Amino acid sequence: MEKECVACGKKPLSKDTIGINKKMLGKGIANFYCMNCLADYLGCTVDDLLDKIEEFKAEGCSLFQ
Ligand SMILES: [Zn+2]
């Protein structure tokens, strides 16, 4: 099933977006945010999140493969 942003309804959410949601909010979460809403929710910027995604990818995190 396609995931959509729980805050603004944007869909589909990319695999990277879903991965960073799980990283920041916990693997067991049922609701997902798009990049903009997640940044808003966490009080950071979308660029911060993109940096983190690159970091996790560099670490070989399985959520981003
Ligand atoms: Zn959103």
N, CA, C, O and the ligand as a Tripos MOL2 file, in Angstrom:
@<TRIPOS>MOLECULE
protein
  261   259    66     0     0
PROTEIN
NO_CHARGES

@<TRIPOS>ATOM
      1 N           0.8450   -1.2120    0.0000 N.3       1 MET1
      2 CA          0.0000    0.0000    0.0000 C.3       1 MET1
      3 C           0.8720    1.2490    0.0000 C.2       1 MET1
      4 O           1.8930    1.3060    0.6850 O.2       1 MET1
      5 N           0.4650    2.2350   -0.7640 N.am      2 GLU2
      6 CA          1.2070    3.4810   -0.8270 C.3       2 GLU2
      7 C           1.1250    4.2400    0.4860 C.2       2 GLU2
      8 O           0.0560    4.3760    1.0810 O.2       2 GLU2
      9 N           2.2710    4.7290    0.9190 N.am      3 LYS3
     10 CA          2.2930    5.5550    2.1230 C.3       3 LYS3
     11 C           2.0730    7.0090    1.7230 C.2       3 LYS3
     12 O           2.5610    7.4710    0.6920 O.2       3 LYS3
     13 N           1.3290    7.7140    2.5610 N.am      4 GLU4
     14 CA          1.1830    9.1460    2.3230 C.3       4 GLU4
     15 C           1.4930    9.9090    3.5960 C.2       4 GLU4
     16 O           1.4210    9.3690    4.7000 O.2       4 GLU4
     17 N           1.8390   11.1790    3.4190 N.am      5 CYS5
     18 CA          2.1720   12.0230    4.5620 C.3       5 CYS5
     19 C           0.9440   12.2060    5.4420 C.2       5 CYS5
     20 O          -0.1230   12.5860    4.9600 O.2       5 CYS5
     21 N           1.1020   11.9310    6.7400 N.am      6 VAL6
     22 CA         -0.0170   12.0200    7.6590 C.3       6 VAL6
     23 C          -0.4180   13.4810    7.8910 C.2       6 VAL6
     24 O          -1.5410   13.7590    8.3120 O.2       6 VAL6
     25 N           0.4920   14.4000    7.6200 N.am      7 ALA7
     26 CA          0.2210   15.8180    7.8780 C.3       7 ALA7
     27 C          -0.3960   16.5330    6.6730 C.2       7 ALA7
     28 O          -1.3630   17.2800    6.8260 O.2       7 ALA7
     29 N           0.1590   16.3080    5.4710 N.am      8 CYS8
     30 CA         -0.3250   17.0650    4.3090 C.3       8 CYS8
     31 C          -0.9140   16.1730    3.2150 C.2       8 CYS8
     32 O          -1.4840   16.6830    2.2510 O.2       8 CYS8
     33 N          -0.7840   14.8490    3.3500 N.am      9 GLY9
     34 CA         -1.3950   13.9510    2.3800 C.3       9 GLY9
     35 C          -0.5720   13.7160    1.1270 C.2       9 GLY9
     36 O          -1.0250   13.0250    0.2150 O.2       9 GLY9
     37 N           0.6430   14.2850    1.0630 N.am     10 LYS10
     38 CA          1.4990   14.1080   -0.1030 C.3      10 LYS10
     39 C           1.8300   12.6310   -0.2900 C.2      10 LYS10
     40 O           2.1300   11.9360    0.6810 O.2      10 LYS10
     41 N           1.7790   12.1550   -1.5100 N.am     11 LYS11
     42 CA          2.1570   10.7770   -1.8030 C.3      11 LYS11
     43 C           2.5500   10.6230   -3.2540 C.2      11 LYS11
     44 O           2.2070   11.4940   -4.0540 O.2      11 LYS11
     45 N           3.2490    9.5710   -3.6440 N.am     12 PRO12
     46 CA          3.7950    8.5730   -2.7110 C.3      12 PRO12
     47 C           5.0470    9.1010   -2.0260 C.2      12 PRO12
     48 O           5.7090   10.0080   -2.5300 O.2      12 PRO12
     49 N           5.3610    8.5330   -0.8920 N.am     13 LEU13
     50 CA          6.6000    8.8850   -0.2020 C.3      13 LEU13
     51 C           7.7080    7.9690   -0.7020 C.2      13 LEU13
     52 O           7.5060    6.7650   -0.8560 O.2      13 LEU13
     53 N           8.8700    8.5410   -0.9530 N.am     14 SER14
     54 CA          9.9840    7.7520   -1.4810 C.3      14 SER14
     55 C          10.5300    6.8150   -0.4100 C.2      14 SER14
     56 O          10.2680    6.9850    0.7810 O.2      14 SER14
     57 N          11.2820    5.8410   -0.8540 N.am     15 LYS15
     58 CA         11.8850    4.8890    0.0750 C.3      15 LYS15
     59 C          12.8130    5.6020    1.0600 C.2      15 LYS15
     60 O          12.8620    5.2670    2.2440 O.2      15 LYS15
     61 N          13.5440    6.5880    0.5480 N.am     16 ASP16
     62 CA         14.4260    7.3660    1.4240 C.3      16 ASP16
     63 C          13.6240    8.1080    2.4890 C.2      16 ASP16
     64 O          14.0220    8.1780    3.6520 O.2      16 ASP16
     65 N          12.4910    8.6570    2.0710 N.am     17 THR17
     66 CA         11.6580    9.4050    3.0110 C.3      17 THR17
     67 C          11.1300    8.4880    4.1050 C.2      17 THR17
     68 O          11.1420    8.8440    5.2830 O.2      17 THR17
     69 N          10.6690    7.3090    3.7120 N.am     18 ILE18
     70 CA         10.1710    6.3450    4.6900 C.3      18 ILE18
     71 C          11.2990    5.8960    5.6160 C.2      18 ILE18
     72 O          11.1050    5.7230    6.8190 O.2      18 ILE18
     73 N          12.4900    5.7100    5.0230 N.am     19 GLY19
     74 CA         13.6450    5.3060    5.8200 C.3      19 GLY19
     75 C          14.0110    6.3350    6.8750 C.2      19 GLY19
     76 O          14.2900    5.9840    8.0220 O.2      19 GLY19
     77 N          14.0120    7.6000    6.4930 N.am     20 ILE20
     78 CA         14.4030    8.6330    7.4500 C.3      20 ILE20
     79 C          13.3190    8.8090    8.5200 C.2      20 ILE20
     80 O          13.6300    9.1370    9.6650 O.2      20 ILE20
     81 N          12.0670    8.5970    8.1610 N.am     21 ASN21
     82 CA         10.9960    8.6080    9.1720 C.3      21 ASN21
     83 C          11.2750    7.5550   10.2390 C.2      21 ASN21
     84 O          11.1850    7.8270   11.4370 O.2      21 ASN21
     85 N          11.6160    6.3510    9.7860 N.am     22 LYS22
     86 CA         11.8680    5.2550   10.7330 C.3      22 LYS22
     87 C          13.0950    5.5330   11.5840 C.2      22 LYS22
     88 O          13.1350    5.2030   12.7690 O.2      22 LYS22
     89 N          14.1050    6.1510   10.9580 N.am     23 LYS23
     90 CA         15.3270    6.4690   11.6890 C.3      23 LYS23
     91 C          15.0630    7.5050   12.7750 C.2      23 LYS23
     92 O          15.5640    7.3890   13.8930 O.2      23 LYS23
     93 N          14.2740    8.5150   12.4330 N.am     24 MET24
     94 CA         14.0890    9.6280   13.3500 C.3      24 MET24
     95 C          12.9780    9.3710   14.3650 C.2      24 MET24
     96 O          13.0350    9.8700   15.4890 O.2      24 MET24
     97 N          11.9720    8.5940   13.9740 N.am     25 LEU25
     98 CA         10.7760    8.4440   14.8230 C.3      25 LEU25
     99 C          10.6330    7.0530   15.4100 C.2      25 LEU25
    100 O           9.8450    6.8450   16.3320 O.2      25 LEU25
    101 N          11.3930    6.0920   14.8810 N.am     26 GLY26
    102 CA         11.3090    4.7320   15.4040 C.3      26 GLY26
    103 C          10.7800    3.7730   14.3560 C.2      26 GLY26
    104 O           9.9320    4.1340   13.5400 O.2      26 GLY26
    105 N          11.2900    2.5400   14.3820 N.am     27 LYS27
    106 CA         10.9440    1.5740   13.3400 C.3      27 LYS27
    107 C           9.4830    1.1560   13.3810 C.2      27 LYS27
    108 O           8.9310    0.7360   12.3640 O.2      27 LYS27
    109 N           8.8520    1.2670   14.5430 N.am     28 GLY28
    110 CA          7.4860    0.7580   14.6770 C.3      28 GLY28
    111 C           6.3990    1.7550   14.3220 C.2      28 GLY28
    112 O           5.2190    1.4810   14.5400 O.2      28 GLY28
    113 N           6.7730    2.9070   13.7770 N.am     29 ILE29
    114 CA          5.7740    3.9520   13.5320 C.3      29 ILE29
    115 C           4.7890    3.5470   12.4420 C.2      29 ILE29
    116 O           5.1310    2.8280   11.5040 O.2      29 ILE29
    117 N           3.5630    4.0260   12.5910 N.am     30 ALA30
    118 CA          2.5160    3.7170   11.6180 C.3      30 ALA30
    119 C           2.2560    4.8990   10.6960 C.2      30 ALA30
    120 O           1.7580    4.7280    9.5840 O.2      30 ALA30
    121 N           2.5910    6.0900   11.1570 N.am     31 ASN31
    122 CA          2.3580    7.2860   10.3550 C.3      31 ASN31
    123 C           3.6740    7.8470    9.8450 C.2      31 ASN31
    124 O           4.6820    7.8590   10.5520 O.2      31 ASN31
    125 N           3.6440    8.3120    8.6030 N.am     32 PHE32
    126 CA          4.8590    8.8250    7.9890 C.3      32 PHE32
    127 C           4.6440   10.2560    7.5080 C.2      32 PHE32
    128 O           3.5380   10.6510    7.1390 O.2      32 PHE32
    129 N           5.7220   11.0120    7.5240 N.am     33 TYR33
    130 CA          5.6920   12.3920    7.0500 C.3      33 TYR33
    131 C           6.4980   12.5200    5.7570 C.2      33 TYR33
    132 O           7.4530   11.7750    5.5380 O.2      33 TYR33
    133 N           6.1080   13.4670    4.9050 N.am     34 CYS34
    134 CA          6.9530   13.7990    3.7700 C.3      34 CYS34
    135 C           8.1590   14.5870    4.2910 C.2      34 CYS34
    136 O           8.2010   14.9460    5.4680 O.2      34 CYS34
    137 N           9.1280   14.8550    3.4310 N.am     35 MET35
    138 CA         10.3470   15.5140    3.8910 C.3      35 MET35
    139 C          10.0470   16.8700    4.5360 C.2      35 MET35
    140 O          10.6070   17.1990    5.5820 O.2      35 MET35
    141 N           9.1710   17.6470    3.9180 N.am     36 ASN36
    142 CA          8.8710   18.9760    4.4410 C.3      36 ASN36
    143 C           8.2260   18.9040    5.8200 C.2      36 ASN36
    144 O           8.6120   19.6340    6.7330 O.2      36 ASN36
    145 N           7.2500   18.0290    5.9650 N.am     37 CYS37
    146 CA          6.5190   17.9310    7.2310 C.3      37 CYS37
    147 C           7.3880   17.3030    8.3180 C.2      37 CYS37
    148 O           7.2810   17.6620    9.4900 O.2      37 CYS37
    149 N           8.2470   16.3670    7.9250 N.am     38 LEU38
    150 CA          9.1440   15.7500    8.9120 C.3      38 LEU38
    151 C          10.1330   16.7880    9.4390 C.2      38 LEU38
    152 O          10.3900   16.8540   10.6410 O.2      38 LEU38
    153 N          10.6840   17.5930    8.5420 N.am     39 ALA39
    154 CA         11.6070   18.6470    8.9600 C.3      39 ALA39
    155 C          10.9030   19.6130    9.9030 C.2      39 ALA39
    156 O          11.4650   20.0280   10.9160 O.2      39 ALA39
    157 N           9.6810   19.9640    9.5630 N.am     40 ASP40
    158 CA          8.8780   20.8520   10.3890 C.3      40 ASP40
    159 C           8.6530   20.2400   11.7700 C.2      40 ASP40
    160 O           8.8200   20.9010   12.7950 O.2      40 ASP40
    161 N           8.2720   18.9670   11.7750 N.am     41 TYR41
    162 CA          7.9720   18.2460   13.0030 C.3      41 TYR41
    163 C           9.2010   18.1650   13.9130 C.2      41 TYR41
    164 O           9.1000   18.2970   15.1320 O.2      41 TYR41
    165 N          10.3630   17.9450   13.2920 N.am     42 LEU42
    166 CA         11.5940   17.7730   14.0710 C.3      42 LEU42
    167 C          12.2740   19.1020   14.3640 C.2      42 LEU42
    168 O          13.2210   19.1580   15.1480 O.2      42 LEU42
    169 N          11.7960   20.1690   13.7390 N.am     43 GLY43
    170 CA         12.3940   21.4710   13.9610 C.3      43 GLY43
    171 C          13.7530   21.6180   13.2810 C.2      43 GLY43
    172 O          14.6260   22.3320   13.7720 O.2      43 GLY43
    173 N          13.9260   20.9350   12.1450 N.am     44 CYS44
    174 CA         15.1630   21.0870   11.3800 C.3      44 CYS44
    175 C          14.7900   21.4310    9.9360 C.2      44 CYS44
    176 O          13.6310   21.7250    9.6460 O.2      44 CYS44
    177 N          15.7670   21.3930    9.0390 N.am     45 THR45
    178 CA         15.4790   21.7040    7.6460 C.3      45 THR45
    179 C          15.5210   20.4300    6.8070 C.2      45 THR45
    180 O          16.0740   19.4090    7.2160 O.2      45 THR45
    181 N          14.9140   20.5230    5.6100 N.am     46 VAL46
    182 CA         14.9490   19.3930    4.6900 C.3      46 VAL46
    183 C          16.3950   19.0430    4.3330 C.2      46 VAL46
    184 O          16.7380   17.8700    4.1890 O.2      46 VAL46
    185 N          17.2340   20.0630    4.1940 N.am     47 ASP47
    186 CA         18.6510   19.8150    3.9000 C.3      47 ASP47
    187 C          19.3220   18.9970    5.0020 C.2      47 ASP47
    188 O          20.1430   18.1220    4.7260 O.2      47 ASP47
    189 N          18.9590   19.2970    6.2690 N.am     48 ASP48
    190 CA         19.5000   18.5070    7.3860 C.3      48 ASP48
    191 C          19.1310   17.0330    7.2170 C.2      48 ASP48
    192 O          19.9540   16.1410    7.4260 O.2      48 ASP48
    193 N          17.8820   16.8000    6.8340 N.am     49 LEU49
    194 CA         17.4120   15.4200    6.6770 C.3      49 LEU49
    195 C          18.1250   14.7330    5.5140 C.2      49 LEU49
    196 O          18.4980   13.5640    5.6100 O.2      49 LEU49
    197 N          18.3110   15.4650    4.4170 N.am     50 LEU50
    198 CA         19.0080   14.8930    3.2620 C.3      50 LEU50
    199 C          20.4440   14.5260    3.6360 C.2      50 LEU50
    200 O          20.9660   13.4970    3.2070 O.2      50 LEU50
    201 N          21.0790   15.3920    4.4470 N.am     51 ASP51
    202 CA         22.4270   15.0870    4.9270 C.3      51 ASP51
    203 C          22.4240   13.7980    5.7360 C.2      51 ASP51
    204 O          23.3000   12.9470    5.5800 O.2      51 ASP51
    205 N          21.4220   13.6690    6.6060 N.am     52 LYS52
    206 CA         21.3410   12.4810    7.4520 C.3      52 LYS52
    207 C          21.1250   11.2280    6.6060 C.2      52 LYS52
    208 O          21.7210   10.1840    6.8740 O.2      52 LYS52
    209 N          20.2730   11.3320    5.5830 N.am     53 ILE53
    210 CA         20.0420   10.1860    4.7000 C.3      53 ILE53
    211 C          21.3550    9.7510    4.0660 C.2      53 ILE53
    212 O          21.6520    8.5590    3.9920 O.2      53 ILE53
    213 N          22.1390   10.7220    3.6090 N.am     54 GLU54
    214 CA         23.4360   10.3910    3.0020 C.3      54 GLU54
    215 C          24.3600    9.7230    4.0170 C.2      54 GLU54
    216 O          25.0860    8.7840    3.6880 O.2      54 GLU54
    217 N          24.3240   10.2220    5.2620 N.am     55 GLU55
    218 CA         25.1410    9.6200    6.3220 C.3      55 GLU55
    219 C          24.7440    8.1660    6.5550 C.2      55 GLU55
    220 O          25.5930    7.2780    6.6270 O.2      55 GLU55
    221 N          23.4420    7.9410    6.6720 N.am     56 PHE56
    222 CA         22.9620    6.5800    6.9340 C.3      56 PHE56
    223 C          23.2930    5.6600    5.7660 C.2      56 PHE56
    224 O          23.6440    4.4970    5.9640 O.2      56 PHE56
    225 N          23.1810    6.1840    4.5450 N.am     57 LYS57
    226 CA         23.5410    5.3870    3.3670 C.3      57 LYS57
    227 C          25.0150    5.0160    3.4020 C.2      57 LYS57
    228 O          25.3950    3.8870    3.0900 O.2      57 LYS57
    229 N          25.8500    5.9980    3.7910 N.am     58 ALA58
    230 CA         27.2890    5.7670    3.8520 C.3      58 ALA58
    231 C          27.6250    4.7090    4.8980 C.2      58 ALA58
    232 O          28.6040    3.9740    4.7670 O.2      58 ALA58
    233 N          26.7900    4.6450    5.9440 N.am     59 GLU59
    234 CA         26.9940    3.6360    6.9920 C.3      59 GLU59
    235 C          26.4850    2.2680    6.5540 C.2      59 GLU59
    236 O          26.7280    1.2630    7.2210 O.2      59 GLU59
    237 N          25.7710    2.2370    5.4180 N.am     60 GLY60
    238 CA         25.2190    0.9750    4.9390 C.3      60 GLY60
    239 C          23.9400    0.5640    5.6300 C.2      60 GLY60
    240 O          23.6160   -0.6210    5.7010 O.2      60 GLY60
    241 N          23.2060    1.5500    6.1440 N.am     61 CYS61
    242 CA         21.9570    1.2430    6.8400 C.3      61 CYS61
    243 C          20.9720    0.5250    5.9100 C.2      61 CYS61
    244 O          20.7490    0.9500    4.7760 O.2      61 CYS61
    245 N          20.3940   -0.5620    6.4050 N.am     62 SER62
    246 CA         19.5250   -1.4040    5.5640 C.3      62 SER62
    247 C          18.2260   -0.7090    5.1790 C.2      62 SER62
    248 O          17.5710   -1.1250    4.2230 O.2      62 SER62
    249 N          17.8430    0.3320    5.8960 N.am     63 LEU63
    250 CA         16.6010    1.0410    5.5750 C.3      63 LEU63
    251 C          16.7060    1.8160    4.2590 C.2      63 LEU63
    252 O          15.6920    2.2080    3.6800 O.2      63 LEU63
    253 N          17.9250    2.0310    3.7960 N.am     64 PHE64
    254 CA         18.1120    2.8640    2.6030 C.3      64 PHE64
    255 C          18.6720    2.0870    1.4230 C.2      64 PHE64
    256 O          19.1930    2.6830    0.4800 O.2      64 PHE64
    257 N          18.5700    0.7650    1.4650 N.am     65 GLN65
    258 CA         19.1030   -0.0200    0.3570 C.3      65 GLN65
    259 C          18.0230   -0.4090   -0.6140 C.2      65 GLN65
    260 O          18.3000   -1.0760   -1.6110 O.2      65 GLN65
    261 ZN          3.6750   16.4220    4.3530 Zn       66 ZN66
@<TRIPOS>BOND
     1     1     2 1
     2     2     3 1
     3     3     4 2
     4     3     5 am
     5     5     6 1
     6     6     7 1
     7     7     8 2
     8     7     9 am
     9     9    10 1
    10    10    11 1
    11    11    12 2
    12    11    13 am
    13    13    14 1
    14    14    15 1
    15    15    16 2
    16    15    17 am
    17    17    18 1
    18    18    19 1
    19    19    20 2
    20    19    21 am
    21    21    22 1
    22    22    23 1
    23    23    24 2
    24    23    25 am
    25    25    26 1
    26    26    27 1
    27    27    28 2
    28    27    29 am
    29    29    30 1
    30    30    31 1
    31    31    32 2
    32    31    33 am
    33    33    34 1
    34    34    35 1
    35    35    36 2
    36    35    37 am
    37    37    38 1
    38    38    39 1
    39    39    40 2
    40    39    41 am
    41    41    42 1
    42    42    43 1
    43    43    44 2
    44    43    45 am
    45    45    46 1
    46    46    47 1
    47    47    48 2
    48    47    49 am
    49    49    50 1
    50    50    51 1
    51    51    52 2
    52    51    53 am
    53    53    54 1
    54    54    55 1
    55    55    56 2
    56    55    57 am
    57    57    58 1
    58    58    59 1
    59    59    60 2
    60    59    61 am
    61    61    62 1
    62    62    63 1
    63    63    64 2
    64    63    65 am
    65    65    66 1
    66    66    67 1
    67    67    68 2
    68    67    69 am
    69    69    70 1
    70    70    71 1
    71    71    72 2
    72    71    73 am
    73    73    74 1
    74    74    75 1
    75    75    76 2
    76    75    77 am
    77    77    78 1
    78    78    79 1
    79    79    80 2
    80    79    81 am
    81    81    82 1
    82    82    83 1
    83    83    84 2
    84    83    85 am
    85    85    86 1
    86    86    87 1
    87    87    88 2
    88    87    89 am
    89    89    90 1
    90    90    91 1
    91    91    92 2
    92    91    93 am
    93    93    94 1
    94    94    95 1
    95    95    96 2
    96    95    97 am
    97    97    98 1
    98    98    99 1
    99    99   100 2
   100    99   101 am
   101   101   102 1
   102   102   103 1
   103   103   104 2
   104   103   105 am
   105   105   106 1
   106   106   107 1
   107   107   108 2
   108   107   109 am
   109   109   110 1
   110   110   111 1
   111   111   112 2
   112   111   113 am
   113   113   114 1
   114   114   115 1
   115   115   116 2
   116   115   117 am
   117   117   118 1
   118   118   119 1
   119   119   120 2
   120   119   121 am
   121   121   122 1
   122   122   123 1
   123   123   124 2
   124   123   125 am
   125   125   126 1
   126   126   127 1
   127   127   128 2
   128   127   129 am
   129   129   130 1
   130   130   131 1
   131   131   132 2
   132   131   133 am
   133   133   134 1
   134   134   135 1
   135   135   136 2
   136   135   137 am
   137   137   138 1
   138   138   139 1
   139   139   140 2
   140   139   141 am
   141   141   142 1
   142   142   143 1
   143   143   144 2
   144   143   145 am
   145   145   146 1
   146   146   147 1
   147   147   148 2
   148   147   149 am
   149   149   150 1
   150   150   151 1
   151   151   152 2
   152   151   153 am
   153   153   154 1
   154   154   155 1
   155   155   156 2
   156   155   157 am
   157   157   158 1
   158   158   159 1
   159   159   160 2
   160   159   161 am
   161   161   162 1
   162   162   163 1
   163   163   164 2
   164   163   165 am
   165   165   166 1
   166   166   167 1
   167   167   168 2
   168   167   169 am
   169   169   170 1
   170   170   171 1
   171   171   172 2
   172   171   173 am
   173   173   174 1
   174   174   175 1
   175   175   176 2
   176   175   177 am
   177   177   178 1
   178   178   179 1
   179   179   180 2
   180   179   181 am
   181   181   182 1
   182   182   183 1
   183   183   184 2
   184   183   185 am
   185   185   186 1
   186   186   187 1
   187   187   188 2
   188   187   189 am
   189   189   190 1
   190   190   191 1
   191   191   192 2
   192   191   193 am
   193   193   194 1
   194   194   195 1
   195   195   196 2
   196   195   197 am
   197   197   198 1
   198   198   199 1
   199   199   200 2
   200   199   201 am
   201   201   202 1
   202   202   203 1
   203   203   204 2
   204   203   205 am
   205   205   206 1
   206   206   207 1
   207   207   208 2
   208   207   209 am
   209   209   210 1
   210   210   211 1
   211   211   212 2
   212   211   213 am
   213   213   214 1
   214   214   215 1
   215   215   216 2
   216   215   217 am
   217   217   218 1
   218   218   219 1
   219   219   220 2
   220   219   221 am
   221   221   222 1
   222   222   223 1
   223   223   224 2
   224   223   225 am
   225   225   226 1
   226   226   227 1
   227   227   228 2
   228   227   229 am
   229   229   230 1
   230   230   231 1
   231   231   232 2
   232   231   233 am
   233   233   234 1
   234   234   235 1
   235   235   236 2
   236   235   237 am
   237   237   238 1
   238   238   239 1
   239   239   240 2
   240   239   241 am
   241   241   242 1
   242   242   243 1
   243   243   244 2
   244   243   245 am
   245   245   246 1
   246   246   247 1
   247   247   248 2
   248   247   249 am
   249   249   250 1
   250   250   251 1
   251   251   252 2
   252   251   253 am
   253   253   254 1
   254   254   255 1
   255   255   256 2
   256   255   257 am
   257   257   258 1
   258   258   259 1
   259   259   260 2
@<TRIPOS>SUBSTRUCTURE
     1 MET1         2 RESIDUE 1 A MET
     2 GLU2         6 RESIDUE 1 A GLU
     3 LYS3        10 RESIDUE 1 A LYS
     4 GLU4        14 RESIDUE 1 A GLU
     5 CYS5        18 RESIDUE 1 A CYS
     6 VAL6        22 RESIDUE 1 A VAL
     7 ALA7        26 RESIDUE 1 A ALA
     8 CYS8        30 RESIDUE 1 A CYS
     9 GLY9        34 RESIDUE 1 A GLY
    10 LYS10       38 RESIDUE 1 A LYS
    11 LYS11       42 RESIDUE 1 A LYS
    12 PRO12       46 RESIDUE 1 A PRO
    13 LEU13       50 RESIDUE 1 A LEU
    14 SER14       54 RESIDUE 1 A SER
    15 LYS15       58 RESIDUE 1 A LYS
    16 ASP16       62 RESIDUE 1 A ASP
    17 THR17       66 RESIDUE 1 A THR
    18 ILE18       70 RESIDUE 1 A ILE
    19 GLY19       74 RESIDUE 1 A GLY
    20 ILE20       78 RESIDUE 1 A ILE
    21 ASN21       82 RESIDUE 1 A ASN
    22 LYS22       86 RESIDUE 1 A LYS
    23 LYS23       90 RESIDUE 1 A LYS
    24 MET24       94 RESIDUE 1 A MET
    25 LEU25       98 RESIDUE 1 A LEU
    26 GLY26      102 RESIDUE 1 A GLY
    27 LYS27      106 RESIDUE 1 A LYS
    28 GLY28      110 RESIDUE 1 A GLY
    29 ILE29      114 RESIDUE 1 A ILE
    30 ALA30      118 RESIDUE 1 A ALA
    31 ASN31      122 RESIDUE 1 A ASN
    32 PHE32      126 RESIDUE 1 A PHE
    33 TYR33      130 RESIDUE 1 A TYR
    34 CYS34      134 RESIDUE 1 A CYS
    35 MET35      138 RESIDUE 1 A MET
    36 ASN36      142 RESIDUE 1 A ASN
    37 CYS37      146 RESIDUE 1 A CYS
    38 LEU38      150 RESIDUE 1 A LEU
    39 ALA39      154 RESIDUE 1 A ALA
    40 ASP40      158 RESIDUE 1 A ASP
    41 TYR41      162 RESIDUE 1 A TYR
    42 LEU42      166 RESIDUE 1 A LEU
    43 GLY43      170 RESIDUE 1 A GLY
    44 CYS44      174 RESIDUE 1 A CYS
    45 THR45      178 RESIDUE 1 A THR
    46 VAL46      182 RESIDUE 1 A VAL
    47 ASP47      186 RESIDUE 1 A ASP
    48 ASP48      190 RESIDUE 1 A ASP
    49 LEU49      194 RESIDUE 1 A LEU
    50 LEU50      198 RESIDUE 1 A LEU
    51 ASP51      202 RESIDUE 1 A ASP
    52 LYS52      206 RESIDUE 1 A LYS
    53 ILE53      210 RESIDUE 1 A ILE
    54 GLU54      214 RESIDUE 1 A GLU
    55 GLU55      218 RESIDUE 1 A GLU
    56 PHE56      222 RESIDUE 1 A PHE
    57 LYS57      226 RESIDUE 1 A LYS
    58 ALA58      230 RESIDUE 1 A ALA
    59 GLU59      234 RESIDUE 1 A GLU
    60 GLY60      238 RESIDUE 1 A GLY
    61 CYS61      242 RESIDUE 1 A CYS
    62 SER62      246 RESIDUE 1 A SER
    63 LEU63      250 RESIDUE 1 A LEU
    64 PHE64      254 RESIDUE 1 A PHE
    65 GLN65      258 RESIDUE 1 A GLN
    66 ZN66       261 GROUP 0 **** ****
